[in-house]
Amino acid sequence: MKREGEIRIPSGCAIAAVISTEGRRMDGSRIIRAMIPMRERSNGLGGGFAGYGIYPEFRDFFALHLFFDDSAARKSCEQFLKDHFEIVHDEKIPTRTIPAITGEPIIRRYFVAPLKSVLAAQQVDEREYVARMVMRLNSQIPGCHVFSSGKNMGCFKAVGYPEDVGRFYRLEEYGAYSWTAHGRYPTNTPGWWGGAHPFGLLDYSVVHNGEISSYDANRRCIEMFGYQCTLKTDTEVLAYIMDYLLRRQGLTLEEAASVIAAPFWTTIERKPEEEKRRLTFLRSVFSSLLVTGPFSIVLGFDGGLMALNDRLKLRSMVTGRKDDLVFVASEETAIRAMEPDAEDIRYPAGGEPVIVRVREGCF
C-alpha cells in the first residue's frame, strides 16, 4: 500500500505563466512545455493561453477574438462591428488540424477602433466603450462569443488538453513578453470552447485553479455595474471584478488583491493603525467582491502579471526566477519544464500577491 506522499493527487486544473522583465519576446513553445507535466490536472475539456505583445503591428487597435457557431452569427456580428467600430483588418485566426481538437467553431479576429463620433455621443472613453460592446455582443447576438478584446494581446482557447490547444493555435509563431496558460478540469460547469480559460476583458486576462464558492454573490454585485456573465463558468466573474476594481475604481493591484483575498478581521485587527484603516475600508466598501473558496489565479495585464492565492492557500502555487524571466505555476515541475535551472523557488503565502512588471520602456 502506498503511503501519504508516495502518490500524486492533483488538485484540479493547472496554471502557468512566464514574463520577461526586460520585455523580451518569447514564442509560445516554452509555455506549452510547462503544461505537459501537469496533464493529469486537466481532463481534456478546456485549455488556453494568453500572450501579451503579440500584435506590435496593430498595437493601437483593439484585437477582438471571436467564436461563431455558424455563418449567420458571423454575419450578424460583423454588421454590429461595422456600425460601432472602424475595422482596420480582419482574418481567420491561423490554426492547424490535429486529431485531438474537434468541434472547431468559426474563429476570427478583428482589429478595431471605436468610432470617434460614437464615443463623443456616449461621452465615454474607448476602453469603457469597448467593454460595453463586448457585453452586448456576448449577450445579444446568439452564437457569437468575444473571448479576447485587448490591445496588443490575445487569448487562445479551446476544448482539449492545453498542450494540444497550443499546437492547434500555432503559438510557436507568436512572440510575447508575457504568457499565461491554463489546463481545465471542470467540476460543475460545462466544457465548451467559450468556457475554457483564460477569461479576458480589455487587457485583463485571468487563469484560475479552484472553485468560487461566492460566485452568486460576486455575480449579482458585478452585474449591478453593467457586466453580464454569459459564458457559463464561474471564473468569468473574476475577469470582470478585476476590470471593475482596477480600471473603473482605480485601485492598485495590491488593493485589488486585498479585496478579493481580503485578510480575516482578526488579522486586520493586528495591523498597524494606518494599514488597519485601509484594509477595513476595502473590506467594508467592496464586501460583495470578496472571493471565497479555494483558488489560485494569474492575472495578466498590459505590462505585467499578478499571481494570487486565496487567503488560506487552499490551492498550490509556485514561483521562480532565472535572469530576466519570472515563472509561476501550479507545480515546480512546470517551472523546471520552462527553465531547468530556475532559481529562487518560492511558495507565496495565502493572500500574498506576487506582482511582476516589465521594466519601463522595455515593451
Disulfide bonds with the S-S distance in Angstrom:
none
